[in-house]
């Protein structure tokens, strides 16, 4: 999956959204999923991070730190 816009999913397919949220809630309750943690980079590495995004090489969230 490249990306997911939850707002669009809610509007276009509310039943699917409900099913996905139900499955995610069950996985969280079972301890299978946990809170996501972004990969962090120093602000100076911004160009590198943008290149990863453009190449679709990034997985998960990315964060630049001052």
PyMOL Python script that loads the backbone (N, CA, C, O; Angstrom):
from pymol import cmd

cmd.read_pdbstr("""\
ATOM      1  N   UNK A   1       0.847  -1.164   0.000  1.00  0.00           N
ATOM      2  CA  UNK A   1       0.000   0.000   0.000  1.00  0.00           C
ATOM      3  C   UNK A   1       0.897   1.234   0.000  1.00  0.00           C
ATOM      4  O   UNK A   1       1.840   1.320   0.787  1.00  0.00           O
ATOM      5  N   UNK A   2       0.613   2.160  -0.857  1.00  0.00           N
ATOM      6  CA  UNK A   2       1.397   3.382  -0.942  1.00  0.00           C
ATOM      7  C   UNK A   2       0.870   4.430   0.019  1.00  0.00           C
ATOM      8  O   UNK A   2       1.653   5.175   0.610  1.00  0.00           O
ATOM      9  N   UNK A   3      -0.411   4.501   0.183  1.00  0.00           N
ATOM     10  CA  UNK A   3      -0.981   5.484   1.093  1.00  0.00           C
ATOM     11  C   UNK A   3      -2.456   5.238   1.282  1.00  0.00           C
ATOM     12  O   UNK A   3      -3.083   4.512   0.510  1.00  0.00           O
ATOM     13  N   UNK A   4      -2.996   5.833   2.289  1.00  0.00           N
ATOM     14  CA  UNK A   4      -4.404   5.678   2.590  1.00  0.00           C
ATOM     15  C   UNK A   4      -4.930   7.003   3.116  1.00  0.00           C
ATOM     16  O   UNK A   4      -4.392   7.562   4.072  1.00  0.00           O
ATOM     17  N   UNK A   5      -5.976   7.495   2.489  1.00  0.00           N
ATOM     18  CA  UNK A   5      -6.627   8.703   2.957  1.00  0.00           C
ATOM     19  C   UNK A   5      -7.903   8.278   3.675  1.00  0.00           C
ATOM     20  O   UNK A   5      -8.887   7.902   3.038  1.00  0.00           O
ATOM     21  N   UNK A   6      -7.879   8.339   4.997  1.00  0.00           N
ATOM     22  CA  UNK A   6      -9.012   7.842   5.786  1.00  0.00           C
ATOM     23  C   UNK A   6     -10.278   8.631   5.489  1.00  0.00           C
ATOM     24  O   UNK A   6     -11.364   8.054   5.424  1.00  0.00           O
ATOM     25  N   UNK A   7     -10.154   9.939   5.308  1.00  0.00           N
ATOM     26  CA  UNK A   7     -11.331  10.753   5.010  1.00  0.00           C
ATOM     27  C   UNK A   7     -12.012  10.311   3.729  1.00  0.00           C
ATOM     28  O   UNK A   7     -13.240  10.239   3.666  1.00  0.00           O
ATOM     29  N   UNK A   8     -11.226  10.015   2.711  1.00  0.00           N
ATOM     30  CA  UNK A   8     -11.778   9.542   1.443  1.00  0.00           C
ATOM     31  C   UNK A   8     -12.411   8.168   1.617  1.00  0.00           C
ATOM     32  O   UNK A   8     -13.482   7.902   1.072  1.00  0.00           O
ATOM     33  N   UNK A   9     -11.756   7.299   2.371  1.00  0.00           N
ATOM     34  CA  UNK A   9     -12.301   5.964   2.609  1.00  0.00           C
ATOM     35  C   UNK A   9     -13.637   6.042   3.340  1.00  0.00           C
ATOM     36  O   UNK A   9     -14.577   5.332   2.983  1.00  0.00           O
ATOM     37  N   UNK A  10     -13.733   6.895   4.355  1.00  0.00           N
ATOM     38  CA  UNK A  10     -14.987   7.041   5.102  1.00  0.00           C
ATOM     39  C   UNK A  10     -16.115   7.457   4.165  1.00  0.00           C
ATOM     40  O   UNK A  10     -17.217   6.913   4.233  1.00  0.00           O
ATOM     41  N   UNK A  11     -15.840   8.417   3.296  1.00  0.00           N
ATOM     42  CA  UNK A  11     -16.871   8.920   2.386  1.00  0.00           C
ATOM     43  C   UNK A  11     -17.211   7.907   1.298  1.00  0.00           C
ATOM     44  O   UNK A  11     -18.385   7.707   0.985  1.00  0.00           O
ATOM     45  N   UNK A  12     -16.209   7.274   0.728  1.00  0.00           N
ATOM     46  CA  UNK A  12     -16.430   6.390  -0.423  1.00  0.00           C
ATOM     47  C   UNK A  12     -16.929   5.005  -0.024  1.00  0.00           C
ATOM     48  O   UNK A  12     -17.710   4.389  -0.749  1.00  0.00           O
ATOM     49  N   UNK A  13     -16.479   4.521   1.125  1.00  0.00           N
ATOM     50  CA  UNK A  13     -16.822   3.151   1.518  1.00  0.00           C
ATOM     51  C   UNK A  13     -16.909   3.041   3.037  1.00  0.00           C
ATOM     52  O   UNK A  13     -16.049   2.425   3.666  1.00  0.00           O
ATOM     53  N   UNK A  14     -17.945   3.637   3.629  1.00  0.00           N
ATOM     54  CA  UNK A  14     -18.036   3.643   5.093  1.00  0.00           C
ATOM     55  C   UNK A  14     -18.083   2.240   5.705  1.00  0.00           C
ATOM     56  O   UNK A  14     -17.585   2.038   6.813  1.00  0.00           O
ATOM     57  N   UNK A  15     -18.665   1.280   5.011  1.00  0.00           N
ATOM     58  CA  UNK A  15     -18.715  -0.082   5.558  1.00  0.00           C
ATOM     59  C   UNK A  15     -17.312  -0.683   5.635  1.00  0.00           C
ATOM     60  O   UNK A  15     -16.950  -1.313   6.628  1.00  0.00           O
ATOM     61  N   UNK A  16     -16.531  -0.481   4.580  1.00  0.00           N
ATOM     62  CA  UNK A  16     -15.154  -0.996   4.578  1.00  0.00           C
ATOM     63  C   UNK A  16     -14.344  -0.306   5.665  1.00  0.00           C
ATOM     64  O   UNK A  16     -13.559  -0.951   6.361  1.00  0.00           O
ATOM     65  N   UNK A  17     -14.529   1.003   5.814  1.00  0.00           N
ATOM     66  CA  UNK A  17     -13.826   1.728   6.869  1.00  0.00           C
ATOM     67  C   UNK A  17     -14.147   1.116   8.231  1.00  0.00           C
ATOM     68  O   UNK A  17     -13.245   0.889   9.037  1.00  0.00           O
ATOM     69  N   UNK A  18     -15.419   0.851   8.488  1.00  0.00           N
ATOM     70  CA  UNK A  18     -15.823   0.252   9.761  1.00  0.00           C
ATOM     71  C   UNK A  18     -15.188  -1.106   9.982  1.00  0.00           C
ATOM     72  O   UNK A  18     -14.750  -1.423  11.088  1.00  0.00           O
ATOM     73  N   UNK A  19     -15.138  -1.907   8.927  1.00  0.00           N
ATOM     74  CA  UNK A  19     -14.521  -3.227   9.024  1.00  0.00           C
ATOM     75  C   UNK A  19     -13.031  -3.120   9.323  1.00  0.00           C
ATOM     76  O   UNK A  19     -12.509  -3.843  10.171  1.00  0.00           O
ATOM     77  N   UNK A  20     -12.349  -2.216   8.623  1.00  0.00           N
ATOM     78  CA  UNK A  20     -10.910  -2.024   8.830  1.00  0.00           C
ATOM     79  C   UNK A  20     -10.644  -1.549  10.258  1.00  0.00           C
ATOM     80  O   UNK A  20      -9.730  -2.045  10.917  1.00  0.00           O
ATOM     81  N   UNK A  21     -11.432  -0.600  10.731  1.00  0.00           N
ATOM     82  CA  UNK A  21     -11.228  -0.089  12.085  1.00  0.00           C
ATOM     83  C   UNK A  21     -11.513  -1.171  13.123  1.00  0.00           C
ATOM     84  O   UNK A  21     -10.827  -1.242  14.143  1.00  0.00           O
ATOM     85  N   UNK A  22     -12.511  -2.009  12.878  1.00  0.00           N
ATOM     86  CA  UNK A  22     -12.798  -3.112  13.785  1.00  0.00           C
ATOM     87  C   UNK A  22     -11.649  -4.104  13.861  1.00  0.00           C
ATOM     88  O   UNK A  22     -11.282  -4.564  14.942  1.00  0.00           O
ATOM     89  N   UNK A  23     -11.084  -4.430  12.701  1.00  0.00           N
ATOM     90  CA  UNK A  23      -9.941  -5.348  12.670  1.00  0.00           C
ATOM     91  C   UNK A  23      -8.735  -4.743  13.372  1.00  0.00           C
ATOM     92  O   UNK A  23      -8.040  -5.426  14.124  1.00  0.00           O
ATOM     93  N   UNK A  24      -8.486  -3.449  13.123  1.00  0.00           N
ATOM     94  CA  UNK A  24      -7.350  -2.792  13.774  1.00  0.00           C
ATOM     95  C   UNK A  24      -7.534  -2.737  15.286  1.00  0.00           C
ATOM     96  O   UNK A  24      -6.579  -2.953  16.033  1.00  0.00           O
ATOM     97  N   UNK A  25      -8.740  -2.452  15.741  1.00  0.00           N
ATOM     98  CA  UNK A  25      -9.008  -2.406  17.179  1.00  0.00           C
ATOM     99  C   UNK A  25      -8.741  -3.764  17.818  1.00  0.00           C
ATOM    100  O   UNK A  25      -8.164  -3.841  18.902  1.00  0.00           O
ATOM    101  N   UNK A  26      -9.162  -4.833  17.147  1.00  0.00           N
ATOM    102  CA  UNK A  26      -8.929  -6.178  17.669  1.00  0.00           C
ATOM    103  C   UNK A  26      -7.440  -6.493  17.733  1.00  0.00           C
ATOM    104  O   UNK A  26      -6.974  -7.093  18.702  1.00  0.00           O
ATOM    105  N   UNK A  27      -6.693  -6.097  16.714  1.00  0.00           N
ATOM    106  CA  UNK A  27      -5.250  -6.331  16.710  1.00  0.00           C
ATOM    107  C   UNK A  27      -4.551  -5.524  17.801  1.00  0.00           C
ATOM    108  O   UNK A  27      -3.619  -6.017  18.435  1.00  0.00           O
ATOM    109  N   UNK A  28      -4.994  -4.291  18.020  1.00  0.00           N
ATOM    110  CA  UNK A  28      -4.432  -3.477  19.111  1.00  0.00           C
ATOM    111  C   UNK A  28      -4.725  -4.115  20.459  1.00  0.00           C
ATOM    112  O   UNK A  28      -3.835  -4.210  21.304  1.00  0.00           O
ATOM    113  N   UNK A  29      -5.959  -4.552  20.670  1.00  0.00           N
ATOM    114  CA  UNK A  29      -6.355  -5.166  21.943  1.00  0.00           C
ATOM    115  C   UNK A  29      -5.580  -6.456  22.203  1.00  0.00           C
ATOM    116  O   UNK A  29      -5.281  -6.782  23.352  1.00  0.00           O
ATOM    117  N   UNK A  30      -5.256  -7.192  21.132  1.00  0.00           N
ATOM    118  CA  UNK A  30      -4.522  -8.453  21.273  1.00  0.00           C
ATOM    119  C   UNK A  30      -3.012  -8.234  21.414  1.00  0.00           C
ATOM    120  O   UNK A  30      -2.266  -9.182  21.659  1.00  0.00           O
ATOM    121  N   UNK A  31      -2.571  -6.998  21.261  1.00  0.00           N
ATOM    122  CA  UNK A  31      -1.149  -6.707  21.374  1.00  0.00           C
ATOM    123  C   UNK A  31      -0.353  -7.014  20.123  1.00  0.00           C
ATOM    124  O   UNK A  31       0.877  -6.984  20.148  1.00  0.00           O
ATOM    125  N   UNK A  32      -1.041  -7.310  19.027  1.00  0.00           N
ATOM    126  CA  UNK A  32      -0.355  -7.604  17.762  1.00  0.00           C
ATOM    127  C   UNK A  32       0.184  -6.313  17.150  1.00  0.00           C
ATOM    128  O   UNK A  32       1.293  -6.287  16.616  1.00  0.00           O
ATOM    129  N   UNK A  33      -0.595  -5.261  17.229  1.00  0.00           N
ATOM    130  CA  UNK A  33      -0.176  -3.946  16.743  1.00  0.00           C
ATOM    131  C   UNK A  33       0.072  -3.033  17.930  1.00  0.00           C
ATOM    132  O   UNK A  33      -0.595  -3.121  18.961  1.00  0.00           O
ATOM    133  N   UNK A  34       1.034  -2.170  17.759  1.00  0.00           N
ATOM    134  CA  UNK A  34       1.303  -1.164  18.775  1.00  0.00           C
ATOM    135  C   UNK A  34       1.341   0.199  18.117  1.00  0.00           C
ATOM    136  O   UNK A  34       1.203   0.316  16.899  1.00  0.00           O
ATOM    137  N   UNK A  35       1.527   1.220  18.917  1.00  0.00           N
ATOM    138  CA  UNK A  35       1.598   2.555  18.326  1.00  0.00           C
ATOM    139  C   UNK A  35       2.805   2.666  17.390  1.00  0.00           C
ATOM    140  O   UNK A  35       3.891   2.167  17.685  1.00  0.00           O
ATOM    141  N   UNK A  36       2.587   3.321  16.273  1.00  0.00           N
ATOM    142  CA  UNK A  36       3.669   3.510  15.318  1.00  0.00           C
ATOM    143  C   UNK A  36       4.681   4.523  15.822  1.00  0.00           C
ATOM    144  O   UNK A  36       4.335   5.470  16.528  1.00  0.00           O
ATOM    145  N   UNK A  37       5.911   4.314  15.458  1.00  0.00           N
ATOM    146  CA  UNK A  37       6.978   5.250  15.813  1.00  0.00           C
ATOM    147  C   UNK A  37       7.658   5.690  14.521  1.00  0.00           C
ATOM    148  O   UNK A  37       8.101   4.856  13.731  1.00  0.00           O
ATOM    149  N   UNK A  38       7.739   6.989  14.312  1.00  0.00           N
ATOM    150  CA  UNK A  38       8.353   7.452  13.061  1.00  0.00           C
ATOM    151  C   UNK A  38       9.863   7.224  13.056  1.00  0.00           C
ATOM    152  O   UNK A  38      10.512   7.196  14.101  1.00  0.00           O
ATOM    153  N   UNK A  39      10.387   7.066  11.872  1.00  0.00           N
ATOM    154  CA  UNK A  39      11.836   7.077  11.700  1.00  0.00           C
ATOM    155  C   UNK A  39      12.245   8.537  11.743  1.00  0.00           C
ATOM    156  O   UNK A  39      11.690   9.356  11.011  1.00  0.00           O
ATOM    157  N   UNK A  40      13.201   8.872  12.583  1.00  0.00           N
ATOM    158  CA  UNK A  40      13.588  10.277  12.755  1.00  0.00           C
ATOM    159  C   UNK A  40      14.914  10.572  12.057  1.00  0.00           C
ATOM    160  O   UNK A  40      15.805   9.727  11.965  1.00  0.00           O
ATOM    161  N   UNK A  41      15.001  11.793  11.577  1.00  0.00           N
ATOM    162  CA  UNK A  41      16.200  12.287  10.903  1.00  0.00           C
ATOM    163  C   UNK A  41      16.498  13.688  11.408  1.00  0.00           C
ATOM    164  O   UNK A  41      15.597  14.416  11.826  1.00  0.00           O
ATOM    165  N   UNK A  42      17.756  14.052  11.365  1.00  0.00           N
ATOM    166  CA  UNK A  42      18.135  15.432  11.672  1.00  0.00           C
ATOM    167  C   UNK A  42      17.640  16.324  10.529  1.00  0.00           C
ATOM    168  O   UNK A  42      17.548  15.886   9.383  1.00  0.00           O
ATOM    169  N   UNK A  43      17.328  17.558  10.852  1.00  0.00           N
ATOM    170  CA  UNK A  43      16.800  18.498   9.871  1.00  0.00           C
ATOM    171  C   UNK A  43      17.721  18.625   8.654  1.00  0.00           C
ATOM    172  O   UNK A  43      17.250  18.793   7.529  1.00  0.00           O
ATOM    173  N   UNK A  44      19.015  18.547   8.881  1.00  0.00           N
ATOM    174  CA  UNK A  44      19.981  18.670   7.776  1.00  0.00           C
ATOM    175  C   UNK A  44      19.843  17.533   6.759  1.00  0.00           C
ATOM    176  O   UNK A  44      20.294  17.658   5.620  1.00  0.00           O
ATOM    177  N   UNK A  45      19.227  16.439   7.167  1.00  0.00           N
ATOM    178  CA  UNK A  45      19.036  15.311   6.264  1.00  0.00           C
ATOM    179  C   UNK A  45      17.749  15.428   5.446  1.00  0.00           C
ATOM    180  O   UNK A  45      17.348  14.471   4.783  1.00  0.00           O
ATOM    181  N   UNK A  46      17.106  16.585   5.490  1.00  0.00           N
ATOM    182  CA  UNK A  46      15.856  16.803   4.777  1.00  0.00           C
ATOM    183  C   UNK A  46      15.890  16.391   3.316  1.00  0.00           C
ATOM    184  O   UNK A  46      14.983  15.696   2.859  1.00  0.00           O
ATOM    185  N   UNK A  47      16.917  16.802   2.562  1.00  0.00           N
ATOM    186  CA  UNK A  47      16.965  16.397   1.147  1.00  0.00           C
ATOM    187  C   UNK A  47      16.993  14.877   0.955  1.00  0.00           C
ATOM    188  O   UNK A  47      16.375  14.351   0.029  1.00  0.00           O
ATOM    189  N   UNK A  48      17.713  14.180   1.835  1.00  0.00           N
ATOM    190  CA  UNK A  48      17.767  12.719   1.766  1.00  0.00           C
ATOM    191  C   UNK A  48      16.380  12.124   2.016  1.00  0.00           C
ATOM    192  O   UNK A  48      15.963  11.196   1.323  1.00  0.00           O
ATOM    193  N   UNK A  49      15.671  12.663   3.007  1.00  0.00           N
ATOM    194  CA  UNK A  49      14.341  12.162   3.347  1.00  0.00           C
ATOM    195  C   UNK A  49      13.376  12.407   2.185  1.00  0.00           C
ATOM    196  O   UNK A  49      12.584  11.529   1.841  1.00  0.00           O
ATOM    197  N   UNK A  50      13.440  13.582   1.585  1.00  0.00           N
ATOM    198  CA  UNK A  50      12.582  13.870   0.437  1.00  0.00           C
ATOM    199  C   UNK A  50      12.875  12.932  -0.728  1.00  0.00           C
ATOM    200  O   UNK A  50      11.962  12.511  -1.437  1.00  0.00           O
ATOM    201  N   UNK A  51      14.146  12.606  -0.922  1.00  0.00           N
ATOM    202  CA  UNK A  51      14.512  11.673  -1.989  1.00  0.00           C
ATOM    203  C   UNK A  51      13.936  10.281  -1.712  1.00  0.00           C
ATOM    204  O   UNK A  51      13.480   9.605  -2.634  1.00  0.00           O
ATOM    205  N   UNK A  52      13.956   9.853  -0.449  1.00  0.00           N
ATOM    206  CA  UNK A  52      13.367   8.554  -0.089  1.00  0.00           C
ATOM    207  C   UNK A  52      11.864   8.552  -0.369  1.00  0.00           C
ATOM    208  O   UNK A  52      11.323   7.580  -0.897  1.00  0.00           O
ATOM    209  N   UNK A  53      11.197   9.649  -0.010  1.00  0.00           N
ATOM    210  CA  UNK A  53       9.765   9.746  -0.265  1.00  0.00           C
ATOM    211  C   UNK A  53       9.470   9.690  -1.759  1.00  0.00           C
ATOM    212  O   UNK A  53       8.571   8.976  -2.203  1.00  0.00           O
ATOM    213  N   UNK A  54      10.243  10.454  -2.523  1.00  0.00           N
ATOM    214  CA  UNK A  54      10.027  10.498  -3.971  1.00  0.00           C
ATOM    215  C   UNK A  54      10.255   9.128  -4.610  1.00  0.00           C
ATOM    216  O   UNK A  54       9.546   8.750  -5.543  1.00  0.00           O
ATOM    217  N   UNK A  55      11.235   8.392  -4.112  1.00  0.00           N
ATOM    218  CA  UNK A  55      11.552   7.075  -4.661  1.00  0.00           C
ATOM    219  C   UNK A  55      10.631   5.990  -4.097  1.00  0.00           C
ATOM    220  O   UNK A  55      10.744   4.820  -4.463  1.00  0.00           O
ATOM    221  N   UNK A  56       9.731   6.383  -3.215  1.00  0.00           N
ATOM    222  CA  UNK A  56       8.816   5.439  -2.537  1.00  0.00           C
ATOM    223  C   UNK A  56       9.585   4.357  -1.807  1.00  0.00           C
ATOM    224  O   UNK A  56       9.168   3.200  -1.758  1.00  0.00           O
ATOM    225  N   UNK A  57      10.730   4.756  -1.233  1.00  0.00           N
ATOM    226  CA  UNK A  57      11.575   3.827  -0.488  1.00  0.00           C
ATOM    227  C   UNK A  57      11.309   3.884   1.013  1.00  0.00           C
ATOM    228  O   UNK A  57      11.823   3.056   1.765  1.00  0.00           O
ATOM    229  N   UNK A  58      10.515   4.852   1.451  1.00  0.00           N
ATOM    230  CA  UNK A  58      10.233   5.016   2.874  1.00  0.00           C
ATOM    231  C   UNK A  58       9.122   4.067   3.308  1.00  0.00           C
ATOM    232  O   UNK A  58       8.191   3.788   2.553  1.00  0.00           O
ATOM    233  N   UNK A  59       9.240   3.582   4.527  1.00  0.00           N
ATOM    234  CA  UNK A  59       8.206   2.742   5.124  1.00  0.00           C
ATOM    235  C   UNK A  59       7.777   3.416   6.416  1.00  0.00           C
ATOM    236  O   UNK A  59       8.618   3.736   7.255  1.00  0.00           O
ATOM    237  N   UNK A  60       6.493   3.633   6.586  1.00  0.00           N
ATOM    238  CA  UNK A  60       5.998   4.268   7.804  1.00  0.00           C
ATOM    239  C   UNK A  60       6.148   5.780   7.750  1.00  0.00           C
ATOM    240  O   UNK A  60       6.322   6.374   6.686  1.00  0.00           O
ATOM    241  N   UNK A  61       6.074   6.378   8.921  1.00  0.00           N
ATOM    242  CA  UNK A  61       6.163   7.834   9.025  1.00  0.00           C
ATOM    243  C   UNK A  61       7.616   8.257   9.165  1.00  0.00           C
ATOM    244  O   UNK A  61       8.434   7.537   9.738  1.00  0.00           O
ATOM    245  N   UNK A  62       7.923   9.425   8.638  1.00  0.00           N
ATOM    246  CA  UNK A  62       9.241  10.011   8.765  1.00  0.00           C
ATOM    247  C   UNK A  62       9.111  11.343   9.483  1.00  0.00           C
ATOM    248  O   UNK A  62       8.132  12.061   9.283  1.00  0.00           O
ATOM    249  N   UNK A  63      10.086  11.680  10.315  1.00  0.00           N
ATOM    250  CA  UNK A  63      10.043  12.941  11.059  1.00  0.00           C
ATOM    251  C   UNK A  63      11.419  13.593  11.015  1.00  0.00           C
ATOM    252  O   UNK A  63      12.443  12.932  11.191  1.00  0.00           O
ATOM    253  N   UNK A  64      11.423  14.901  10.777  1.00  0.00           N
ATOM    254  CA  UNK A  64      12.652  15.678  10.830  1.00  0.00           C
ATOM    255  C   UNK A  64      12.722  16.365  12.189  1.00  0.00           C
ATOM    256  O   UNK A  64      11.749  16.971  12.638  1.00  0.00           O
ATOM    257  N   UNK A  65      13.872  16.267  12.835  1.00  0.00           N
ATOM    258  CA  UNK A  65      14.065  16.861  14.154  1.00  0.00           C
ATOM    259  C   UNK A  65      14.999  18.060  14.056  1.00  0.00           C
ATOM    260  O   UNK A  65      15.984  18.032  13.320  1.00  0.00           O
ATOM    261  N   UNK A  66      14.685  19.102  14.796  1.00  0.00           N
ATOM    262  CA  UNK A  66      15.569  20.284  14.756  1.00  0.00           C
ATOM    263  C   UNK A  66      16.911  20.024  15.392  1.00  0.00           C
ATOM    264  O   UNK A  66      17.757  20.917  15.435  1.00  0.00           O
TER     265      UNK A  66
END
""", "prot")
cmd.dss("prot")
cmd.show_as("cartoon", "prot")
cmd.util.cbc("prot")
cmd.orient("prot")
